[in-house]
Amino acid sequence: MANKVDPKRHKTQVDREVSPHHTQRSMGAEPARDPKRHAKQKVPSGKKRVVDMDRLIEAKNADYATRTVDYNPVDATFLMLVIILLLFGLVMVFSASYAQSLEDNGSASYYFTHQLGFAAFGLVVMFGFGYLVNYYYLKKWTVLFYGICLVLLLAVVFFGEETNNAVRWIRIGSIRFQPSEFAKIAVIFYMARWCENHRNRMKNFDTAILGFGIAVVPVVALLLMQPHVSCSLLIVATAFIMLYVGGGGGKWFWPIVGLGGIAVVLFICFGNQIPVDYIANRWTAWKNPAMYQQGTGYQTMQSLMALGSGGLFGVGLGNSRQKQLFLPESHNDYILSIVGEELGLFGILVILLLFALLIWRGVVIARKARDRFGFLLVIGIMAKIALQVLLNLAVVTNAIPVTGMALPFFSYGGTALVAQLAEIGVVLNISRQARPDENNIK
């Protein structure tokens, strides 16, 4: 017995061609609409419309953050600039340190070999963060990382080792490191997380300042106990830039900038009245280093002599005279002075150009980040590097008082170098997940 044919299921070709719906579309007529299904929706106005747009943007960002990522090749230009700066820095560490290394350790290559080892370990960390860890998954560990940094900074206050009249180092077993370098990264991650989670309210003074206070105040308070004023200023400035870029540019923002400018002017005029001896002494040495060249102004005078003797093209690589135990910290905070003496103004300009290109390429990577969190991370890291370069240049030229600010990738220091390369790894990871379009995610 043959099965019955369902007329609805087995519609003939002719029936399909002359169906009312098909006929209406072919004639340009609109098909009948269900009045309940296609009821005219009210268009939200004012504040509700803004909220709906924020939800759309948040959904778009969430889609980019959770989708399966098609990884791109790493940003070759950015990576090449980092490698050039790193190799340039290693050469200058060897040149600037061998006299001090011979004096301190009996080996001319002691500081260089240690810096080379830190660089090798830092490159492993950099490629680990660049290729093995999705940066967005680090977001959920931000609070824990921030808390660990606070604990380490507190441990420095009670158990730290003193170096040059400051307690900034802590030793765990045979490992000696500086927690403040990791605290800089923790603040950047926390600010990026806060600005992303509160993007709709960042123009409100209370929301913006609350995030800034949580991220910055505990860290700076512990740093000032060491004391580490330069690191504190760097963290405050970096977080403030992230606050502005992250949407905190409300009506209250520029008055705060104005107050900061007034504070700088007051320090320039009355810095010697600050009731902290080492700050007041550095202020007086900054205003007239020649008068105090046998004391607090000695380092500044030796730095200026190194820069002056270098001229336009320098005295030649390895031929510095000031590094022969005349300039303290010649392989650390004042390594740029040795660059100026050996390679001249030309060498300093080359370094500044390389850093400028690195910052520019970092901004390009930030613009193509696939979510707001990645965008703010890159901005924070690039801002920190740029500020460090500018502050170090200002110190060695006596444009500002001595602050102990290191030059990224150049100054001797294992903790700083590993932390910097870890940050670079995060930026490379963000570049590998760049969006195909260049429109910013808000």
C-alpha positions as CSV (number, residue, x, y, z in Angstrom):
1,M,0.0,0.0,0.0
2,A,1.5,3.3,-1.1
3,N,2.2,6.0,1.5
4,K,0.0,9.0,1.4
5,V,1.7,12.2,0.2
6,D,1.6,15.1,2.5
7,P,0.5,18.0,0.2
8,K,2.2,20.6,2.6
9,R,5.5,18.7,2.7
10,H,5.7,17.8,-1.0
11,K,4.7,21.1,-2.7
12,T,5.3,21.0,-6.4
13,Q,7.6,23.3,-8.2
14,V,4.7,25.2,-9.7
15,D,3.1,25.7,-6.3
16,R,6.4,27.1,-5.0
17,E,6.7,29.5,-7.9
18,V,3.2,31.0,-7.5
19,S,3.0,31.0,-3.7
20,P,1.5,34.3,-2.5
21,H,4.7,35.2,-0.6
22,H,6.9,34.6,-3.6
23,T,4.5,36.5,-5.9
24,Q,4.5,39.6,-3.6
25,R,8.3,39.7,-3.4
26,S,8.7,39.3,-7.2
27,M,6.3,42.1,-7.8
28,G,8.0,44.4,-5.3
29,A,5.1,44.3,-2.8
30,E,5.8,43.9,0.9
31,P,4.5,40.6,2.5
32,A,1.9,40.8,5.1
33,R,3.2,41.6,8.5
34,D,2.0,40.4,11.9
35,P,1.0,43.5,13.7
36,K,2.0,42.1,17.1
37,R,5.4,40.9,15.9
38,H,6.2,44.0,13.9
39,A,4.8,46.6,16.3
40,K,6.6,49.9,16.1
41,Q,9.1,50.1,18.9
42,K,9.6,53.3,20.8
43,V,13.0,54.9,20.2
44,P,14.7,55.6,23.5
45,S,15.8,59.1,24.0
46,G,18.4,60.9,26.1
47,K,20.2,58.9,28.8
48,K,18.5,55.6,27.9
49,R,19.8,55.9,24.3
50,V,23.4,56.4,25.6
51,V,23.0,53.3,27.9
52,D,21.8,51.2,25.0
53,M,24.8,52.3,22.9
54,D,27.1,51.4,25.8
55,R,25.5,48.0,26.0
56,L,26.1,47.5,22.3
57,I,29.8,48.5,22.6
58,E,30.2,46.2,25.7
59,A,28.7,43.3,23.7
60,K,31.0,44.0,20.8
61,N,34.0,44.1,23.2
62,A,32.8,40.9,24.9
63,D,32.5,39.2,21.5
64,Y,36.1,40.1,20.6
65,A,37.3,39.0,24.0
66,T,35.6,35.5,24.0
67,R,35.7,34.5,20.3
68,T,38.2,32.0,19.0
69,V,41.2,34.1,18.1
70,D,42.9,33.8,14.7
71,Y,46.4,34.8,15.8
72,N,48.4,37.1,13.5
73,P,52.1,37.2,13.0
74,V,53.8,39.2,15.8
75,D,54.4,42.9,15.1
76,A,57.9,42.5,13.6
77,T,58.7,46.3,13.7
78,F,57.9,46.5,17.4
79,L,59.9,43.4,18.2
80,M,62.9,44.5,16.1
81,L,63.0,47.9,17.9
82,V,63.0,46.1,21.3
83,I,65.9,43.8,20.2
84,I,67.9,46.7,18.9
85,L,67.4,48.6,22.2
86,L,68.3,45.5,24.2
87,L,71.5,44.8,22.3
88,F,72.5,48.5,22.3
89,G,71.9,48.5,26.1
90,L,74.1,45.4,26.7
91,V,77.0,47.0,24.7
92,M,76.7,50.2,26.8
93,V,76.5,48.3,30.1
94,F,79.8,46.5,29.3
95,S,81.4,49.8,28.2
96,A,80.2,51.8,31.1
97,S,80.7,49.2,33.9
98,Y,84.0,47.5,33.3
99,A,86.1,49.9,35.5
100,Q,83.5,49.7,38.4
101,S,83.2,46.0,37.9
102,L,86.9,45.5,38.2
103,E,87.0,47.6,41.3
104,D,84.1,45.9,43.0
105,N,84.4,42.3,41.9
106,G,87.9,41.9,40.4
107,S,86.4,41.0,37.0
108,A,85.8,43.6,34.2
109,S,82.9,41.6,32.9
110,Y,81.0,40.9,36.1
111,Y,78.1,43.4,35.6
112,F,77.9,42.6,31.9
113,T,77.6,38.8,32.3
114,H,75.0,39.3,34.9
115,Q,73.0,41.7,32.7
116,L,73.4,39.3,29.8
117,G,71.9,36.5,31.9
118,F,69.0,38.7,33.0
119,A,68.4,39.6,29.3
120,A,68.4,35.9,28.3
121,F,65.9,35.1,31.1
122,G,63.8,38.2,30.3
123,L,63.6,37.1,26.6
124,V,62.2,33.7,27.7
125,V,59.6,35.5,29.8
126,M,58.8,37.9,27.0
127,F,58.1,35.1,24.5
128,G,56.2,33.2,27.2
129,F,53.8,36.1,27.6
130,G,53.8,36.8,23.9
131,Y,53.0,33.3,22.7
132,L,51.8,31.0,25.5
133,V,49.4,33.2,27.5
134,N,46.3,35.0,26.3
135,Y,46.6,38.5,27.8
136,Y,42.8,38.7,28.3
137,Y,42.9,35.7,30.7
138,L,45.4,37.7,32.8
139,K,42.5,40.1,33.7
140,K,41.0,37.7,36.3
141,W,44.4,37.5,38.0
142,T,44.9,41.2,38.3
143,V,43.6,41.6,41.8
144,L,45.7,38.7,43.1
145,F,48.8,40.0,41.4
146,Y,48.2,43.5,42.8
147,G,47.7,42.0,46.3
148,I,51.0,40.0,46.1
149,C,52.8,43.2,45.1
150,L,51.4,45.0,48.1
151,V,52.6,42.2,50.4
152,L,56.1,42.2,48.9
153,L,56.3,46.0,49.2
154,L,55.2,45.7,52.9
155,A,57.9,43.0,53.4
156,V,60.5,45.4,52.0
157,V,59.6,47.9,54.8
158,F,60.3,45.3,57.5
159,F,62.8,42.9,55.9
160,G,64.4,44.8,53.0
161,E,68.1,45.3,52.4
162,E,69.5,48.8,52.4
163,T,71.4,50.1,49.4
164,N,72.5,53.7,49.0
165,N,70.5,54.9,52.0
166,A,67.3,53.4,50.6
167,V,65.6,50.1,51.5
168,R,64.2,48.8,48.2
169,W,65.4,45.2,47.9
170,I,64.2,42.0,49.3
171,R,65.9,38.6,49.4
172,I,64.1,35.3,49.1
173,G,66.7,32.5,49.4
174,S,69.4,33.3,46.9
175,I,67.2,35.6,44.8
176,R,67.4,39.3,45.4
177,F,64.9,41.6,43.6
178,Q,63.1,44.9,43.7
179,P,59.3,44.5,44.2
180,S,58.7,48.1,43.0
181,E,59.4,47.0,39.4
182,F,56.5,44.5,39.5
183,A,54.3,47.0,41.4
184,K,54.5,49.3,38.3
185,I,53.0,46.5,36.2
186,A,50.4,45.7,38.8
187,V,49.1,49.3,38.8
188,I,48.9,49.3,35.0
189,F,46.9,46.1,35.0
190,Y,44.6,47.3,37.8
191,M,43.9,50.6,36.0
192,A,43.2,48.9,32.7
193,R,40.8,46.5,34.5
194,W,39.0,49.3,36.3
195,C,38.6,51.6,33.3
196,E,37.2,48.7,31.3
197,N,34.8,47.5,33.9
198,H,33.5,51.0,34.6
199,R,33.7,52.5,31.1
200,N,30.1,53.9,31.3
201,R,30.9,55.9,34.5
202,M,34.5,57.0,34.1
203,K,33.5,60.6,33.5
204,N,32.1,60.7,37.0
205,F,34.5,62.1,39.5
206,D,33.8,59.6,42.2
207,T,34.2,56.5,40.0
208,A,37.4,57.7,38.4
209,I,39.1,58.9,41.6
210,L,38.0,55.7,43.4
211,G,39.7,53.5,40.9
212,F,42.8,55.8,40.9
213,G,42.9,55.7,44.6
214,I,42.6,52.0,45.0
215,A,45.3,51.3,42.3
216,V,47.8,54.0,43.3
217,V,47.5,55.1,47.0
218,P,48.5,51.9,48.7
219,V,51.4,51.3,46.4
220,V,52.7,54.9,46.7
221,A,52.4,54.9,50.4
222,L,54.5,51.8,50.8
223,L,57.1,53.1,48.2
224,L,57.5,56.4,50.2
225,M,58.4,54.3,53.2
226,Q,61.5,52.9,51.4
227,P,61.8,55.8,50.3
228,H,61.4,55.6,46.5
229,V,60.1,59.0,45.3
230,S,61.0,58.6,41.7
231,C,59.0,55.3,41.3
232,S,56.1,56.9,43.1
233,L,56.0,59.8,40.7
234,L,56.3,57.5,37.7
235,I,53.3,55.4,38.9
236,V,51.2,58.4,39.7
237,A,51.9,59.9,36.2
238,T,51.3,56.7,34.4
239,A,48.0,56.0,36.2
240,F,46.9,59.5,35.5
241,I,47.5,59.1,31.8
242,M,45.6,55.9,31.8
243,L,42.8,57.6,33.7
244,Y,42.4,60.2,31.0
245,V,42.7,57.8,28.1
246,G,40.3,55.4,29.8
247,G,37.5,57.9,29.7
248,G,38.1,59.9,32.9
249,G,38.5,63.3,31.0
250,G,35.5,64.9,32.7
251,K,35.2,68.6,33.7
252,W,37.1,67.8,36.9
253,F,40.2,66.5,35.1
254,W,41.9,69.6,33.9
255,P,41.5,71.5,37.2
256,I,43.4,68.6,38.8
257,V,46.1,68.9,36.1
258,G,46.3,72.6,37.0
259,L,46.8,71.9,40.6
260,G,49.6,69.5,39.7
261,G,51.3,72.2,37.7
262,I,51.0,74.6,40.6
263,A,52.6,72.0,42.9
264,V,55.5,71.7,40.4
265,V,56.0,75.5,40.4
266,L,55.9,75.6,44.2
267,F,58.5,72.8,44.4
268,I,60.8,74.7,42.0
269,C,60.5,77.8,44.1
270,F,60.5,76.4,47.6
271,G,61.8,72.9,47.4
272,N,64.5,73.6,50.0
273,Q,61.8,74.2,52.6
274,I,60.5,70.6,52.4
275,P,61.1,69.0,55.9
276,V,62.8,65.9,54.4
277,D,66.6,66.2,54.5
278,Y,67.5,64.2,51.4
279,I,64.8,66.0,49.2
280,A,65.9,69.4,50.4
281,N,69.6,68.6,49.8
282,R,68.9,67.3,46.3
283,W,66.9,70.5,45.6
284,T,69.8,72.7,46.6
285,A,72.3,70.6,44.6
286,W,70.0,70.9,41.6
287,K,69.8,74.7,41.8
288,N,73.6,75.1,42.0
289,P,75.5,71.9,41.6
290,A,78.9,73.6,41.2
291,M,78.6,75.0,44.8
292,Y,78.0,71.5,46.2
293,Q,80.3,69.6,43.8
294,Q,82.2,68.1,46.7
295,G,79.0,66.8,48.2
296,T,75.4,66.3,46.9
297,G,76.2,68.0,43.6
298,Y,79.2,65.8,42.8
299,Q,77.2,63.3,40.7
300,T,75.5,66.0,38.7
301,M,78.7,67.8,37.9
302,Q,80.4,64.6,36.8
303,S,77.4,63.8,34.5
304,L,77.5,67.3,33.0
305,M,81.3,66.9,32.4
306,A,80.7,63.6,30.6
307,L,78.1,65.1,28.3
308,G,80.2,68.2,27.7
309,S,83.3,66.3,26.8
310,G,81.4,64.1,24.3
311,G,80.6,66.9,22.0
312,L,78.7,66.0,18.8
313,F,80.1,62.5,18.0
314,G,81.8,61.6,21.3
315,V,85.3,60.4,22.2
316,G,84.7,56.9,20.9
317,L,83.1,53.7,22.2
318,G,85.0,52.5,25.3
319,N,87.0,55.7,25.7
320,S,85.0,57.4,28.4
321,R,87.1,59.0,31.2
322,Q,84.2,59.7,33.6
323,K,83.4,56.0,34.0
324,Q,86.9,55.5,35.5
325,L,85.4,55.7,38.9
326,F,84.6,59.4,38.6
327,L,80.9,59.2,37.8
328,P,78.9,57.1,40.4
329,E,76.3,54.8,39.0
330,S,77.8,55.1,35.5
331,H,76.4,51.8,34.4
332,N,73.0,52.3,36.1
333,D,71.0,55.6,36.3
334,Y,73.7,57.6,34.6
335,I,74.5,55.3,31.7
336,L,73.1,57.9,29.3
337,S,75.9,60.3,30.4
338,I,78.4,57.7,29.3
339,V,76.6,57.3,26.0
340,G,76.8,61.1,25.5
341,E,80.6,61.0,26.3
342,E,81.5,58.1,24.1
343,L,79.0,58.5,21.2
344,G,78.2,62.2,21.6
345,L,75.0,64.0,21.0
346,F,74.5,61.9,17.9
347,G,74.4,58.7,20.0
348,I,71.8,60.2,22.4
349,L,69.6,61.3,19.6
350,V,69.8,57.8,18.1
351,I,68.6,56.3,21.4
352,L,65.8,58.8,21.7
353,L,64.7,58.1,18.1
354,L,64.6,54.4,18.8
355,F,62.5,55.0,21.8
356,A,60.2,57.4,19.9
357,L,59.7,54.7,17.2
358,L,59.0,52.1,19.9
359,I,56.3,54.3,21.5
360,W,54.8,55.1,18.1
361,R,54.6,51.5,17.2
362,G,53.1,50.7,20.5
363,V,50.3,53.2,19.9
364,V,49.6,51.6,16.6
365,I,49.3,48.2,18.3
366,A,46.9,49.8,20.9
367,R,44.7,51.2,18.2
368,K,44.2,47.7,16.8
369,A,43.7,46.0,20.1
370,R,40.6,43.7,20.0
371,D,39.2,45.0,23.3
372,R,39.4,47.9,25.6
373,F,41.5,46.0,28.2
374,G,44.2,45.4,25.7
375,F,44.1,48.9,24.4
376,L,44.6,50.4,27.9
377,L,47.4,47.9,28.8
378,V,49.4,49.0,25.8
379,I,48.8,52.7,26.5
380,G,49.9,52.2,30.1
381,I,53.1,50.3,29.2
382,M,54.1,52.7,26.5
383,A,53.3,55.7,28.8
384,K,55.5,54.2,31.6
385,I,58.4,53.7,29.2
386,A,58.1,57.1,27.7
387,L,58.1,58.8,31.1
388,Q,61.1,56.8,32.3
389,V,63.1,57.9,29.2
390,L,62.2,61.5,29.6
391,L,62.8,61.6,33.4
392,N,66.2,59.9,33.0
393,L,67.2,62.4,30.3
394,A,66.1,65.2,32.5
395,V,68.1,63.9,35.5
396,V,71.4,63.4,33.6
397,T,71.1,66.9,32.1
398,N,70.2,68.4,35.5
399,A,66.8,69.6,34.2
400,I,65.3,68.1,37.3
401,P,66.7,67.0,40.7
402,V,68.3,63.6,41.0
403,T,65.5,61.0,41.2
404,G,67.2,57.7,40.7
405,M,65.3,57.0,37.5
406,A,66.8,54.2,35.3
407,L,66.8,54.2,31.5
408,P,64.8,51.2,30.1
409,F,66.8,48.4,28.5
410,F,70.1,50.3,29.2
411,S,70.5,50.7,32.9
412,Y,72.0,47.8,34.8
413,G,69.4,45.9,36.9
414,G,68.0,42.4,36.6
415,T,64.6,43.0,38.1
416,A,63.9,46.0,36.0
417,L,65.0,44.4,32.8
418,V,63.0,41.2,33.3
419,A,59.9,43.3,34.2
420,Q,60.3,45.4,31.1
421,L,60.6,42.4,28.8
422,A,57.6,40.8,30.5
423,E,55.6,44.0,29.6
424,I,56.9,43.8,26.1
425,G,55.7,40.2,25.9
426,V,52.1,41.4,26.8
427,V,52.3,44.0,24.1
428,L,53.4,41.4,21.6
429,N,50.5,39.2,22.6
430,I,48.1,42.0,22.0
431,S,49.6,42.6,18.6
432,R,49.2,39.0,17.7
433,Q,45.4,39.3,18.4
434,A,45.0,42.6,16.5
435,R,41.7,43.2,14.7
436,P,41.7,43.3,10.9
437,D,40.1,46.8,10.9
438,E,41.6,49.9,12.4
439,N,38.5,51.3,14.1
440,N,39.0,51.8,17.8
441,I,37.0,49.8,20.3
442,K,35.5,52.3,22.6
